[in-house]
Amino acid sequence: MADHVFYPWSVQAEVNPVPITGASGSYFWDATGKRYLDFSSQLVNVNIGHQQPDVVAAIVAQAQRLSTISPTVGNEARSELARLIVERAPGELNRILFTTGGAEAVEHAVRLARSYTGRTKMLAAYRSYHGGTGVAIGLTGEPRRWGAEPTNVDVVRFFGPYPYRSPWATATPEEETAAALAHLRQVIELEGPQHIAGLILETVVGTNGVLVPPPGYLAGVRALCDEFGIVYIADEVMVGFGRVGEWFAVQAFDVAPDLITFAKGVNSGYVPLGGVLIAEKIAERYDHTVYPGGLTYAGHPLACAAGVASIEVFERDGILDHVRSVGADVLGKGLQELAARHPSVGEVRGLGFFWALELVRDPATREPLVPFAAAGAAAAPMAAVTAAAKDRGLWPFNAGNRFQIAPPLTTTADELRTGVAIIDEVLEVADGFTS
């Protein structure tokens, strides 16, 4: 299957993709018939589950009526999806620039921030991933950026809060918030706020650790942005549309940014779609002047029809309530119980259907199971853990030294218990590397 396909983020001669032939609900299966419980939602995007019949039917119906149309003309599916999203958005986020994915959404959010402020610099966190395109990879703080450098993006990085591995050696979440905000203020002052267009921040850091912001942090970021006239961009490509039990994750922290980037869960990736939610004060700048950007497939009718159907299913089936209740009572509680039995688990953290087990060699010293940016032999322990999960029919969302978990939001309580039981077995492999 790999003869003519060039695979992303892969050593081409070593790639050996599992041939997937079908999927339904919380499971997918390969050509041999082996089923996998999807604890990754693929790339944290299949929020509504695999092959949801109402979403599939909406795509078919739209294709029969109007398969595609230019983004420069009006379209019913596009307009309806924009209305539904805006009605569920926080603050004064009132308009949407549609894209075809998350990286493009980030590109346009930065363009909007720079155009609106007349400034150039961007602030972004070290522990972050914002996409693989030019500006998005330049903003990214983690090692996937290294191979694309120099990116020629005018970006300044800062440390976000990480209580388990605090850069400031804090003792409580509240102390971590205070230290992180003091650090961010200093970065802004040293860089010259009059030069800073925007700050982009994953509301809950995704691939780099499932880091839930401690109390007051996001509100403090909002206040700093207001103080210095900086556009606050919430990157919710991964955590928007129900992942933490809210339409947008910022709503769990009572914060309203100036821009929100979204993709993935808006229609569960059934057809590529993304976008930027724009505060009215920024959008109105272009009421009488041209916005300098656009995309051929922005707001594609098939993608938007899938998005409309997805929101309708979310409402009808009470998916947000399901994520909030079952995410805490079954998934979160079950993972905490595992941590008490396995010395390889240094910390459990998460929210809703988004969790991580930080794996360590020694819980006292907190030495990671594998080093930062580990590759080859150094990464072998985590490779063994991941392989053990897949061998047992569980597909995780692992990164670094973390066993990360992001099931479809429709996953039942019993399916979650099945997954947690498999993780219990897998952690015995991790325990074998502890001292």
LUMFIMI-252780 format. One line per field, with one value per residue (C-alpha): x negated, y, z; residue number from 1. Coordinates in steps of 0.5 Angstrom, whole numbers. Layout:
<guzas>
x	(X ...) $
y	(Y ...) $
z	(Z ...) $
num	(NUM ...) $
</guzas>
This chain:
<guzas>
x	(0 -6 -9 -7 -4 -9 -7 -7 -12 -15 -21 -19 -23 -21 -13 -9 -2 4 9 16 22 28 30 37 38 32 28 25 22 16 16 15 21 18 22 19 22 21 18 15 21 16 12 17 22 27 31 38 36 34 40 45 51 54 48 46 54 53 46 50 56 52 48 54 56 50 43 39 39 34 33 35 42 48 49 55 50 45 49 53 47 44 50 50 43 44 50 46 39 37 37 37 35 40 37 33 28 28 22 21 17 14 7 10 15 8 5 11 12 5 6 12 9 3 8 12 6 1 -4 -8 -10 -7 -7 -7 -8 -14 -9 -5 -3 1 0 -4 -4 -9 -6 -3 -9 -13 -9 -9 -14 -15 -21 -16 -18 -26 -26 -22 -27 -28 -21 -22 -16 -17 -15 -17 -16 -14 -13 -6 -4 -6 -5 -8 -14 -14 -19 -19 -19 -12 -8 -1 3 5 -3 -4 1 -2 -9 -7 -3 -9 -13 -9 -8 -16 -16 -11 -15 -22 -19 -16 -8 -7 -10 -6 0 3 2 4 5 8 14 12 5 6 0 -5 -2 6 4 10 9 9 14 14 9 13 17 10 8 14 13 5 8 13 8 3 8 6 10 12 12 15 13 18 17 16 21 27 34 34 28 28 35 37 38 31 26 25 32 30 26 31 26 28 22 21 21 22 19 23 23 23 29 33 35 31 27 32 30 24 26 24 25 23 29 28 30 34 29 24 29 32 25 26 33 31 24 22 19 13 14 18 18 21 25 26 33 34 42 40 36 41 47 43 42 50 52 46 49 56 54 50 56 61 57 54 47 44 47 45 38 38 41 38 31 31 34 32 26 22 24 22 15 14 15 10 5 5 3 -2 -9 -10 -4 -7 -1 6 9 15 22 28 26 18 13 6 2 -5 -9 -16 -22 -21 -15 -20 -25 -19 -24 -21 -20 -23 -28 -25 -25 -27 -28 -31 -33 -32 -24 -24 -20 -14 -14 -14 -8 -4 -5 -2 4 5 3 9 14 13 11 8 6 -1 -6 -13 -13 -5 0 6 13 18 24 30 35 40 36 40 39 38 33 29 29 26 21 19 18 13 9 9 5 1 -2 -5 -10 -11 -12 -18 -22 -21 -27) $
y	(0 5 4 11 14 19 19 25 26 19 16 13 7 5 6 0 3 -1 -2 0 -3 0 3 4 8 7 2 1 -5 -8 -12 -18 -16 -14 -9 -3 1 8 12 17 19 18 25 27 29 24 27 24 17 13 13 17 15 22 26 21 22 30 29 25 29 35 32 30 37 41 38 44 52 58 61 68 66 65 58 55 50 55 60 55 52 59 61 55 56 63 62 57 61 66 73 77 72 74 72 66 66 58 54 47 45 48 50 54 57 59 62 67 68 71 75 78 80 83 87 89 91 94 90 84 80 73 70 63 57 52 47 47 45 50 46 44 50 56 61 55 51 57 58 51 50 43 39 38 45 44 40 46 52 57 59 66 67 73 69 70 64 63 58 56 53 46 44 37 40 47 52 56 50 52 48 49 51 58 59 56 61 67 65 64 70 74 71 72 80 80 77 82 88 86 85 91 91 96 91 85 83 77 71 64 59 52 52 46 44 38 33 36 34 35 41 43 51 52 56 64 63 64 70 73 72 75 81 82 82 87 91 91 91 84 80 73 67 61 55 50 46 40 41 45 42 38 35 37 38 45 47 51 49 57 56 52 57 63 67 70 71 75 70 62 57 51 45 37 36 41 36 30 30 27 32 37 44 49 56 62 65 73 78 83 89 85 83 90 93 89 92 97 94 88 82 80 72 66 59 55 50 55 53 47 45 38 40 45 40 35 40 42 35 34 40 37 30 33 37 31 26 30 29 35 32 25 28 32 26 20 23 25 19 13 15 20 16 10 13 15 8 6 11 8 1 3 6 8 13 20 24 23 30 32 34 31 26 28 25 24 19 22 16 16 11 14 17 20 24 24 22 21 14 17 23 29 29 22 18 11 6 12 12 4 4 8 4 -2 1 3 -3 -7 -3 -4 -11 -12 -8 -1 5 11 18 17 23 24 20 20 15 20 18 22 17 19 23 18 12 9 8 1 2 7 1 -4 1 3 -5 -5 0 -3 -9 -4 -1 -7 -6 1 -1 -6 0 3 3) $
z	(0 1 -6 -9 -3 1 8 13 19 17 15 8 7 14 14 14 15 18 12 14 11 15 21 25 32 36 32 26 23 18 12 17 21 27 31 34 40 37 43 39 34 29 29 35 30 29 35 33 31 25 20 23 19 19 17 12 9 9 5 0 0 -1 -7 -10 -10 -11 -10 -10 -11 -11 -4 -7 -8 -3 -1 4 8 9 11 16 19 20 24 28 30 32 36 40 41 47 47 41 36 30 24 21 15 13 11 9 15 22 19 14 20 24 18 17 24 24 18 21 27 24 19 25 29 24 28 26 32 34 41 42 47 47 48 42 35 31 24 18 13 13 19 23 23 25 31 33 39 39 35 29 27 27 20 17 20 18 18 17 22 27 33 40 45 52 57 59 65 67 74 74 71 73 70 76 81 84 89 87 81 84 84 77 74 78 76 68 68 71 66 60 62 62 55 53 56 53 46 46 46 41 36 38 34 37 42 40 45 45 50 53 50 45 43 47 54 55 59 62 64 72 75 73 67 61 64 66 59 56 61 59 51 53 57 51 45 43 39 43 39 42 38 38 32 37 43 40 39 45 46 53 54 51 44 45 51 53 55 61 63 62 57 50 46 40 35 35 30 29 24 26 31 27 22 25 19 14 9 10 14 18 20 24 29 29 34 31 32 28 22 21 19 13 12 7 5 2 6 3 3 1 -1 -7 -3 3 6 1 1 2 9 11 10 14 20 20 21 26 30 30 32 38 40 39 43 48 47 51 57 56 55 61 66 63 62 69 72 68 64 69 75 72 69 77 79 74 77 84 82 77 79 71 72 74 73 70 67 63 62 58 53 53 58 59 63 64 64 68 70 77 80 86 81 75 70 64 61 55 54 50 43 44 37 35 41 46 44 45 52 49 42 46 50 44 41 47 46 39 40 45 40 43 38 43 41 44 44 48 54 55 54 51 50 46 44 40 44 42 46 51 58 57 51 56 61 56 54 61 62 56 59 65 62 57 63 66 60 62 69 67 65 72 77) $
num	(1 2 3 4 5 6 7 8 9 10 11 12 13 14 15 16 17 18 19 20 21 22 23 24 25 26 27 28 29 30 31 32 33 34 35 36 37 38 39 40 41 42 43 44 45 46 47 48 49 50 51 52 53 54 55 56 57 58 59 60 61 62 63 64 65 66 67 68 69 70 71 72 73 74 75 76 77 78 79 80 81 82 83 84 85 86 87 88 89 90 91 92 93 94 95 96 97 98 99 100 101 102 103 104 105 106 107 108 109 110 111 112 113 114 115 116 117 118 119 120 121 122 123 124 125 126 127 128 129 130 131 132 133 134 135 136 137 138 139 140 141 142 143 144 145 146 147 148 149 150 151 152 153 154 155 156 157 158 159 160 161 162 163 164 165 166 167 168 169 170 171 172 173 174 175 176 177 178 179 180 181 182 183 184 185 186 187 188 189 190 191 192 193 194 195 196 197 198 199 200 201 202 203 204 205 206 207 208 209 210 211 212 213 214 215 216 217 218 219 220 221 222 223 224 225 226 227 228 229 230 231 232 233 234 235 236 237 238 239 240 241 242 243 244 245 246 247 248 249 250 251 252 253 254 255 256 257 258 259 260 261 262 263 264 265 266 267 268 269 270 271 272 273 274 275 276 277 278 279 280 281 282 283 284 285 286 287 288 289 290 291 292 293 294 295 296 297 298 299 300 301 302 303 304 305 306 307 308 309 310 311 312 313 314 315 316 317 318 319 320 321 322 323 324 325 326 327 328 329 330 331 332 333 334 335 336 337 338 339 340 341 342 343 344 345 346 347 348 349 350 351 352 353 354 355 356 357 358 359 360 361 362 363 364 365 366 367 368 369 370 371 372 373 374 375 376 377 378 379 380 381 382 383 384 385 386 387 388 389 390 391 392 393 394 395 396 397 398 399 400 401 402 403 404 405 406 407 408 409 410 411 412 413 414 415 416 417 418 419 420 421 422 423 424 425 426 427 428 429 430 431 432 433 434 435) $
</guzas>
